[in-house]
Amino acid sequence: MRKFINYLKESYTELTKKVTWPTWEKLQSSALLVLVATLILAVVIFVIDFAFQHLMEFIYAL
């Protein structure tokens, strides 16, 4: 139990004194970048899925 308490104390110290947290502006710009990249990836996957769906419908219609 003592090791676990020591782990919690060291973790708290590291998170409050040793970690460099990003500024609010940097955090917002990173979140926006992730959002845009996710939307672009979703659109690409949608286009590929749409194309394959129509391709398979064409093949099955033969």
HTML snippet that shows the backbone in 3Dmol.js (N, CA, C, O; Angstrom):
<script src="https://3Dmol.org/build/3Dmol-min.js"></script>
<div id="view" style="width:600px;height:400px;position:relative"></div>
<script>
const pdb = `
ATOM      1  N   MET A   1       0.826  -1.196   0.000  1.00  0.00           N
ATOM      2  CA  MET A   1       0.000   0.000   0.000  1.00  0.00           C
ATOM      3  C   MET A   1       0.869   1.260   0.000  1.00  0.00           C
ATOM      4  O   MET A   1       0.511   2.283  -0.583  1.00  0.00           O
ATOM      5  N   ARG A   2       1.999   1.158   0.656  1.00  0.00           N
ATOM      6  CA  ARG A   2       2.905   2.298   0.736  1.00  0.00           C
ATOM      7  C   ARG A   2       3.461   2.670  -0.628  1.00  0.00           C
ATOM      8  O   ARG A   2       3.652   3.850  -0.925  1.00  0.00           O
ATOM      9  N   LYS A   3       3.723   1.664  -1.462  1.00  0.00           N
ATOM     10  CA  LYS A   3       4.232   1.929  -2.811  1.00  0.00           C
ATOM     11  C   LYS A   3       3.193   2.675  -3.640  1.00  0.00           C
ATOM     12  O   LYS A   3       3.531   3.574  -4.409  1.00  0.00           O
ATOM     13  N   PHE A   4       1.929   2.298  -3.479  1.00  0.00           N
ATOM     14  CA  PHE A   4       0.867   2.959  -4.226  1.00  0.00           C
ATOM     15  C   PHE A   4       0.723   4.418  -3.809  1.00  0.00           C
ATOM     16  O   PHE A   4       0.556   5.291  -4.661  1.00  0.00           O
ATOM     17  N   ILE A   5       0.786   4.687  -2.525  1.00  0.00           N
ATOM     18  CA  ILE A   5       0.695   6.071  -2.032  1.00  0.00           C
ATOM     19  C   ILE A   5       1.883   6.883  -2.527  1.00  0.00           C
ATOM     20  O   ILE A   5       1.725   8.038  -2.921  1.00  0.00           O
ATOM     21  N   ASN A   6       3.068   6.289  -2.509  1.00  0.00           N
ATOM     22  CA  ASN A   6       4.267   6.965  -3.017  1.00  0.00           C
ATOM     23  C   ASN A   6       4.128   7.254  -4.514  1.00  0.00           C
ATOM     24  O   ASN A   6       4.536   8.315  -4.986  1.00  0.00           O
ATOM     25  N   TYR A   7       3.549   6.307  -5.257  1.00  0.00           N
ATOM     26  CA  TYR A   7       3.314   6.500  -6.685  1.00  0.00           C
ATOM     27  C   TYR A   7       2.377   7.689  -6.924  1.00  0.00           C
ATOM     28  O   TYR A   7       2.631   8.514  -7.801  1.00  0.00           O
ATOM     29  N   LEU A   8       1.304   7.774  -6.150  1.00  0.00           N
ATOM     30  CA  LEU A   8       0.369   8.882  -6.298  1.00  0.00           C
ATOM     31  C   LEU A   8       1.028  10.221  -5.987  1.00  0.00           C
ATOM     32  O   LEU A   8       0.802  11.201  -6.696  1.00  0.00           O
ATOM     33  N   LYS A   9       1.834  10.271  -4.941  1.00  0.00           N
ATOM     34  CA  LYS A   9       2.529  11.512  -4.581  1.00  0.00           C
ATOM     35  C   LYS A   9       3.495  11.941  -5.680  1.00  0.00           C
ATOM     36  O   LYS A   9       3.547  13.115  -6.045  1.00  0.00           O
ATOM     37  N   GLU A  10       4.260  10.985  -6.206  1.00  0.00           N
ATOM     38  CA  GLU A  10       5.218  11.303  -7.265  1.00  0.00           C
ATOM     39  C   GLU A  10       4.507  11.712  -8.554  1.00  0.00           C
ATOM     40  O   GLU A  10       4.965  12.608  -9.263  1.00  0.00           O
ATOM     41  N   SER A  11       3.405  11.063  -8.850  1.00  0.00           N
ATOM     42  CA  SER A  11       2.635  11.430 -10.039  1.00  0.00           C
ATOM     43  C   SER A  11       2.094  12.840  -9.919  1.00  0.00           C
ATOM     44  O   SER A  11       2.153  13.609 -10.878  1.00  0.00           O
ATOM     45  N   TYR A  12       1.572  13.188  -8.765  1.00  0.00           N
ATOM     46  CA  TYR A  12       1.051  14.530  -8.541  1.00  0.00           C
ATOM     47  C   TYR A  12       2.160  15.573  -8.683  1.00  0.00           C
ATOM     48  O   TYR A  12       1.967  16.609  -9.319  1.00  0.00           O
ATOM     49  N   THR A  13       3.317  15.294  -8.089  1.00  0.00           N
ATOM     50  CA  THR A  13       4.442  16.221  -8.185  1.00  0.00           C
ATOM     51  C   THR A  13       4.885  16.400  -9.632  1.00  0.00           C
ATOM     52  O   THR A  13       5.165  17.517 -10.069  1.00  0.00           O
ATOM     53  N   GLU A  14       4.947  15.318 -10.360  1.00  0.00           N
ATOM     54  CA  GLU A  14       5.376  15.411 -11.756  1.00  0.00           C
ATOM     55  C   GLU A  14       4.374  16.203 -12.590  1.00  0.00           C
ATOM     56  O   GLU A  14       4.771  17.018 -13.422  1.00  0.00           O
ATOM     57  N   LEU A  15       3.079  15.971 -12.377  1.00  0.00           N
ATOM     58  CA  LEU A  15       2.066  16.667 -13.162  1.00  0.00           C
ATOM     59  C   LEU A  15       1.973  18.151 -12.831  1.00  0.00           C
ATOM     60  O   LEU A  15       1.619  18.953 -13.695  1.00  0.00           O
ATOM     61  N   THR A  16       2.281  18.524 -11.609  1.00  0.00           N
ATOM     62  CA  THR A  16       2.146  19.935 -11.220  1.00  0.00           C
ATOM     63  C   THR A  16       3.426  20.741 -11.366  1.00  0.00           C
ATOM     64  O   THR A  16       3.365  21.958 -11.536  1.00  0.00           O
ATOM     65  N   LYS A  17       4.590  20.087 -11.304  1.00  0.00           N
ATOM     66  CA  LYS A  17       5.840  20.853 -11.303  1.00  0.00           C
ATOM     67  C   LYS A  17       6.770  20.571 -12.477  1.00  0.00           C
ATOM     68  O   LYS A  17       7.611  21.406 -12.810  1.00  0.00           O
ATOM     69  N   LYS A  18       6.634  19.416 -13.105  1.00  0.00           N
ATOM     70  CA  LYS A  18       7.593  19.050 -14.152  1.00  0.00           C
ATOM     71  C   LYS A  18       7.013  19.086 -15.560  1.00  0.00           C
ATOM     72  O   LYS A  18       7.756  19.233 -16.531  1.00  0.00           O
ATOM     73  N   VAL A  19       5.719  18.956 -15.679  1.00  0.00           N
ATOM     74  CA  VAL A  19       5.076  18.910 -16.995  1.00  0.00           C
ATOM     75  C   VAL A  19       4.846  20.330 -17.495  1.00  0.00           C
ATOM     76  O   VAL A  19       4.403  21.200 -16.745  1.00  0.00           O
ATOM     77  N   THR A  20       5.151  20.554 -18.764  1.00  0.00           N
ATOM     78  CA  THR A  20       4.876  21.842 -19.393  1.00  0.00           C
ATOM     79  C   THR A  20       3.560  21.721 -20.142  1.00  0.00           C
ATOM     80  O   THR A  20       3.469  21.009 -21.142  1.00  0.00           O
ATOM     81  N   TRP A  21       2.545  22.415 -19.657  1.00  0.00           N
ATOM     82  CA  TRP A  21       1.229  22.350 -20.266  1.00  0.00           C
ATOM     83  C   TRP A  21       1.138  23.363 -21.398  1.00  0.00           C
ATOM     84  O   TRP A  21       1.727  24.440 -21.304  1.00  0.00           O
ATOM     85  N   PRO A  22       0.407  23.038 -22.475  1.00  0.00           N
ATOM     86  CA  PRO A  22       0.287  23.988 -23.595  1.00  0.00           C
ATOM     87  C   PRO A  22      -0.572  25.192 -23.196  1.00  0.00           C
ATOM     88  O   PRO A  22      -1.405  25.116 -22.292  1.00  0.00           O
ATOM     89  N   THR A  23      -0.342  26.294 -23.894  1.00  0.00           N
ATOM     90  CA  THR A  23      -1.167  27.475 -23.652  1.00  0.00           C
ATOM     91  C   THR A  23      -2.550  27.243 -24.252  1.00  0.00           C
ATOM     92  O   THR A  23      -2.737  26.332 -25.060  1.00  0.00           O
ATOM     93  N   TRP A  24      -3.512  28.063 -23.858  1.00  0.00           N
ATOM     94  CA  TRP A  24      -4.879  27.918 -24.346  1.00  0.00           C
ATOM     95  C   TRP A  24      -4.938  28.094 -25.866  1.00  0.00           C
ATOM     96  O   TRP A  24      -5.669  27.372 -26.545  1.00  0.00           O
ATOM     97  N   GLU A  25      -4.175  29.045 -26.399  1.00  0.00           N
ATOM     98  CA  GLU A  25      -4.170  29.290 -27.839  1.00  0.00           C
ATOM     99  C   GLU A  25      -3.595  28.086 -28.596  1.00  0.00           C
ATOM    100  O   GLU A  25      -4.133  27.685 -29.628  1.00  0.00           O
ATOM    101  N   LYS A  26      -2.514  27.519 -28.087  1.00  0.00           N
ATOM    102  CA  LYS A  26      -1.904  26.366 -28.738  1.00  0.00           C
ATOM    103  C   LYS A  26      -2.839  25.154 -28.665  1.00  0.00           C
ATOM    104  O   LYS A  26      -2.934  24.376 -29.614  1.00  0.00           O
ATOM    105  N   LEU A  27      -3.512  25.007 -27.555  1.00  0.00           N
ATOM    106  CA  LEU A  27      -4.462  23.915 -27.395  1.00  0.00           C
ATOM    107  C   LEU A  27      -5.623  24.053 -28.379  1.00  0.00           C
ATOM    108  O   LEU A  27      -6.065  23.064 -28.963  1.00  0.00           O
ATOM    109  N   GLN A  28      -6.110  25.262 -28.560  1.00  0.00           N
ATOM    110  CA  GLN A  28      -7.193  25.500 -29.503  1.00  0.00           C
ATOM    111  C   GLN A  28      -6.757  25.229 -30.941  1.00  0.00           C
ATOM    112  O   GLN A  28      -7.501  24.627 -31.716  1.00  0.00           O
ATOM    113  N   SER A  29      -5.565  25.669 -31.292  1.00  0.00           N
ATOM    114  CA  SER A  29      -5.102  25.446 -32.663  1.00  0.00           C
ATOM    115  C   SER A  29      -4.860  23.960 -32.921  1.00  0.00           C
ATOM    116  O   SER A  29      -5.121  23.475 -34.021  1.00  0.00           O
ATOM    117  N   SER A  30      -4.372  23.244 -31.935  1.00  0.00           N
ATOM    118  CA  SER A  30      -4.179  21.800 -32.096  1.00  0.00           C
ATOM    119  C   SER A  30      -5.517  21.085 -32.233  1.00  0.00           C
ATOM    120  O   SER A  30      -5.657  20.176 -33.052  1.00  0.00           O
ATOM    121  N   ALA A  31      -6.489  21.488 -31.441  1.00  0.00           N
ATOM    122  CA  ALA A  31      -7.814  20.875 -31.528  1.00  0.00           C
ATOM    123  C   ALA A  31      -8.455  21.154 -32.884  1.00  0.00           C
ATOM    124  O   ALA A  31      -9.103  20.280 -33.459  1.00  0.00           O
ATOM    125  N   LEU A  32      -8.278  22.353 -33.389  1.00  0.00           N
ATOM    126  CA  LEU A  32      -8.817  22.703 -34.696  1.00  0.00           C
ATOM    127  C   LEU A  32      -8.150  21.878 -35.795  1.00  0.00           C
ATOM    128  O   LEU A  32      -8.817  21.424 -36.725  1.00  0.00           O
ATOM    129  N   LEU A  33      -6.851  21.688 -35.689  1.00  0.00           N
ATOM    130  CA  LEU A  33      -6.119  20.874 -36.659  1.00  0.00           C
ATOM    131  C   LEU A  33      -6.633  19.434 -36.656  1.00  0.00           C
ATOM    132  O   LEU A  33      -6.826  18.840 -37.717  1.00  0.00           O
ATOM    133  N   VAL A  34      -6.852  18.877 -35.473  1.00  0.00           N
ATOM    134  CA  VAL A  34      -7.373  17.512 -35.369  1.00  0.00           C
ATOM    135  C   VAL A  34      -8.780  17.435 -35.958  1.00  0.00           C
ATOM    136  O   VAL A  34      -9.110  16.466 -36.642  1.00  0.00           O
ATOM    137  N   LEU A  35      -9.605  18.439 -35.703  1.00  0.00           N
ATOM    138  CA  LEU A  35     -10.961  18.467 -36.236  1.00  0.00           C
ATOM    139  C   LEU A  35     -10.958  18.505 -37.766  1.00  0.00           C
ATOM    140  O   LEU A  35     -11.702  17.761 -38.405  1.00  0.00           O
ATOM    141  N   VAL A  36     -10.143  19.349 -38.344  1.00  0.00           N
ATOM    142  CA  VAL A  36     -10.064  19.474 -39.799  1.00  0.00           C
ATOM    143  C   VAL A  36      -9.534  18.179 -40.416  1.00  0.00           C
ATOM    144  O   VAL A  36     -10.067  17.707 -41.420  1.00  0.00           O
ATOM    145  N   ALA A  37      -8.497  17.609 -39.825  1.00  0.00           N
ATOM    146  CA  ALA A  37      -7.936  16.362 -40.349  1.00  0.00           C
ATOM    147  C   ALA A  37      -8.966  15.236 -40.266  1.00  0.00           C
ATOM    148  O   ALA A  37      -9.053  14.414 -41.178  1.00  0.00           O
ATOM    149  N   THR A  38      -9.737  15.188 -39.198  1.00  0.00           N
ATOM    150  CA  THR A  38     -10.767  14.167 -39.051  1.00  0.00           C
ATOM    151  C   THR A  38     -11.856  14.332 -40.102  1.00  0.00           C
ATOM    152  O   THR A  38     -12.315  13.350 -40.687  1.00  0.00           O
ATOM    153  N   LEU A  39     -12.267  15.566 -40.341  1.00  0.00           N
ATOM    154  CA  LEU A  39     -13.291  15.809 -41.357  1.00  0.00           C
ATOM    155  C   LEU A  39     -12.805  15.427 -42.756  1.00  0.00           C
ATOM    156  O   LEU A  39     -13.548  14.833 -43.537  1.00  0.00           O
ATOM    157  N   ILE A  40     -11.565  15.768 -43.063  1.00  0.00           N
ATOM    158  CA  ILE A  40     -11.002  15.412 -44.369  1.00  0.00           C
ATOM    159  C   ILE A  40     -10.938  13.895 -44.522  1.00  0.00           C
ATOM    160  O   ILE A  40     -11.297  13.363 -45.573  1.00  0.00           O
ATOM    161  N   LEU A  41     -10.492  13.205 -43.500  1.00  0.00           N
ATOM    162  CA  LEU A  41     -10.419  11.748 -43.550  1.00  0.00           C
ATOM    163  C   LEU A  41     -11.807  11.137 -43.702  1.00  0.00           C
ATOM    164  O   LEU A  41     -11.977  10.173 -44.449  1.00  0.00           O
ATOM    165  N   ALA A  42     -12.801  11.683 -43.007  1.00  0.00           N
ATOM    166  CA  ALA A  42     -14.168  11.175 -43.116  1.00  0.00           C
ATOM    167  C   ALA A  42     -14.703  11.354 -44.532  1.00  0.00           C
ATOM    168  O   ALA A  42     -15.369  10.461 -45.057  1.00  0.00           O
ATOM    169  N   VAL A  43     -14.424  12.488 -45.150  1.00  0.00           N
ATOM    170  CA  VAL A  43     -14.877  12.727 -46.521  1.00  0.00           C
ATOM    171  C   VAL A  43     -14.192  11.760 -47.493  1.00  0.00           C
ATOM    172  O   VAL A  43     -14.839  11.223 -48.392  1.00  0.00           O
ATOM    173  N   VAL A  44     -12.913  11.542 -47.318  1.00  0.00           N
ATOM    174  CA  VAL A  44     -12.180  10.611 -48.191  1.00  0.00           C
ATOM    175  C   VAL A  44     -12.755   9.204 -48.059  1.00  0.00           C
ATOM    176  O   VAL A  44     -12.976   8.532 -49.067  1.00  0.00           O
ATOM    177  N   ILE A  45     -12.998   8.756 -46.839  1.00  0.00           N
ATOM    178  CA  ILE A  45     -13.563   7.423 -46.637  1.00  0.00           C
ATOM    179  C   ILE A  45     -14.962   7.341 -47.234  1.00  0.00           C
ATOM    180  O   ILE A  45     -15.320   6.319 -47.819  1.00  0.00           O
ATOM    181  N   PHE A  46     -15.760   8.398 -47.098  1.00  0.00           N
ATOM    182  CA  PHE A  46     -17.095   8.415 -47.692  1.00  0.00           C
ATOM    183  C   PHE A  46     -17.020   8.276 -49.211  1.00  0.00           C
ATOM    184  O   PHE A  46     -17.779   7.508 -49.801  1.00  0.00           O
ATOM    185  N   VAL A  47     -16.115   9.011 -49.842  1.00  0.00           N
ATOM    186  CA  VAL A  47     -15.986   8.957 -51.302  1.00  0.00           C
ATOM    187  C   VAL A  47     -15.555   7.562 -51.752  1.00  0.00           C
ATOM    188  O   VAL A  47     -16.081   7.035 -52.732  1.00  0.00           O
ATOM    189  N   ILE A  48     -14.609   6.971 -51.048  1.00  0.00           N
ATOM    190  CA  ILE A  48     -14.156   5.614 -51.399  1.00  0.00           C
ATOM    191  C   ILE A  48     -15.299   4.619 -51.223  1.00  0.00           C
ATOM    192  O   ILE A  48     -15.515   3.766 -52.084  1.00  0.00           O
ATOM    193  N   ASP A  49     -16.022   4.720 -50.130  1.00  0.00           N
ATOM    194  CA  ASP A  49     -17.147   3.820 -49.880  1.00  0.00           C
ATOM    195  C   ASP A  49     -18.227   3.985 -50.946  1.00  0.00           C
ATOM    196  O   ASP A  49     -18.773   3.000 -51.442  1.00  0.00           O
ATOM    197  N   PHE A  50     -18.527   5.219 -51.290  1.00  0.00           N
ATOM    198  CA  PHE A  50     -19.535   5.502 -52.319  1.00  0.00           C
ATOM    199  C   PHE A  50     -19.116   4.912 -53.663  1.00  0.00           C
ATOM    200  O   PHE A  50     -19.931   4.320 -54.371  1.00  0.00           O
ATOM    201  N   ALA A  51     -17.851   5.078 -54.004  1.00  0.00           N
ATOM    202  CA  ALA A  51     -17.353   4.564 -55.286  1.00  0.00           C
ATOM    203  C   ALA A  51     -17.412   3.041 -55.313  1.00  0.00           C
ATOM    204  O   ALA A  51     -17.857   2.460 -56.303  1.00  0.00           O
ATOM    205  N   PHE A  52     -16.971   2.389 -54.246  1.00  0.00           N
ATOM    206  CA  PHE A  52     -17.002   0.934 -54.217  1.00  0.00           C
ATOM    207  C   PHE A  52     -18.433   0.404 -54.217  1.00  0.00           C
ATOM    208  O   PHE A  52     -18.706  -0.632 -54.824  1.00  0.00           O
ATOM    209  N   GLN A  53     -19.335   1.088 -53.554  1.00  0.00           N
ATOM    210  CA  GLN A  53     -20.726   0.663 -53.555  1.00  0.00           C
ATOM    211  C   GLN A  53     -21.278   0.648 -54.980  1.00  0.00           C
ATOM    212  O   GLN A  53     -21.905  -0.323 -55.403  1.00  0.00           O
ATOM    213  N   HIS A  54     -21.039   1.729 -55.709  1.00  0.00           N
ATOM    214  CA  HIS A  54     -21.541   1.795 -57.079  1.00  0.00           C
ATOM    215  C   HIS A  54     -20.813   0.814 -57.999  1.00  0.00           C
ATOM    216  O   HIS A  54     -21.417   0.256 -58.916  1.00  0.00           O
ATOM    217  N   LEU A  55     -19.556   0.609 -57.762  1.00  0.00           N
ATOM    218  CA  LEU A  55     -18.802  -0.371 -58.545  1.00  0.00           C
ATOM    219  C   LEU A  55     -19.362  -1.770 -58.322  1.00  0.00           C
ATOM    220  O   LEU A  55     -19.553  -2.518 -59.281  1.00  0.00           O
ATOM    221  N   MET A  56     -19.627  -2.130 -57.073  1.00  0.00           N
ATOM    222  CA  MET A  56     -20.170  -3.464 -56.774  1.00  0.00           C
ATOM    223  C   MET A  56     -21.580  -3.613 -57.341  1.00  0.00           C
ATOM    224  O   MET A  56     -21.926  -4.684 -57.840  1.00  0.00           O
ATOM    225  N   GLU A  57     -22.400  -2.563 -57.276  1.00  0.00           N
ATOM    226  CA  GLU A  57     -23.735  -2.633 -57.869  1.00  0.00           C
ATOM    227  C   GLU A  57     -23.642  -2.842 -59.376  1.00  0.00           C
ATOM    228  O   GLU A  57     -24.436  -3.583 -59.956  1.00  0.00           O
ATOM    229  N   PHE A  58     -22.687  -2.198 -59.998  1.00  0.00           N
ATOM    230  CA  PHE A  58     -22.490  -2.361 -61.447  1.00  0.00           C
ATOM    231  C   PHE A  58     -22.064  -3.808 -61.770  1.00  0.00           C
ATOM    232  O   PHE A  58     -22.571  -4.422 -62.709  1.00  0.00           O
ATOM    233  N   ILE A  59     -21.129  -4.328 -60.976  1.00  0.00           N
ATOM    234  CA  ILE A  59     -20.639  -5.701 -61.216  1.00  0.00           C
ATOM    235  C   ILE A  59     -21.760  -6.719 -61.013  1.00  0.00           C
ATOM    236  O   ILE A  59     -21.897  -7.654 -61.802  1.00  0.00           O
ATOM    237  N   TYR A  60     -22.564  -6.544 -59.958  1.00  0.00           N
ATOM    238  CA  TYR A  60     -23.651  -7.490 -59.691  1.00  0.00           C
ATOM    239  C   TYR A  60     -24.759  -7.391 -60.730  1.00  0.00           C
ATOM    240  O   TYR A  60     -25.490  -8.358 -60.944  1.00  0.00           O
ATOM    241  N   ALA A  61     -24.895  -6.244 -61.376  1.00  0.00           N
ATOM    242  CA  ALA A  61     -25.938  -6.071 -62.383  1.00  0.00           C
ATOM    243  C   ALA A  61     -25.590  -6.768 -63.695  1.00  0.00           C
ATOM    244  O   ALA A  61     -26.463  -6.979 -64.537  1.00  0.00           O
ATOM    245  N   LEU A  62     -24.328  -7.124 -63.871  1.00  0.00           N
ATOM    246  CA  LEU A  62     -23.917  -7.772 -65.129  1.00  0.00           C
ATOM    247  C   LEU A  62     -24.481  -9.159 -65.281  1.00  0.00           C
ATOM    248  O   LEU A  62     -24.223  -9.824 -66.284  1.00  0.00           O
TER     249      LEU A  62
END
`;
const viewer = $3Dmol.createViewer("view");
viewer.addModel(pdb, "pdb");
viewer.setStyle({}, {cartoon: {color: "spectrum"}});
viewer.zoomTo();
viewer.render();
</script>
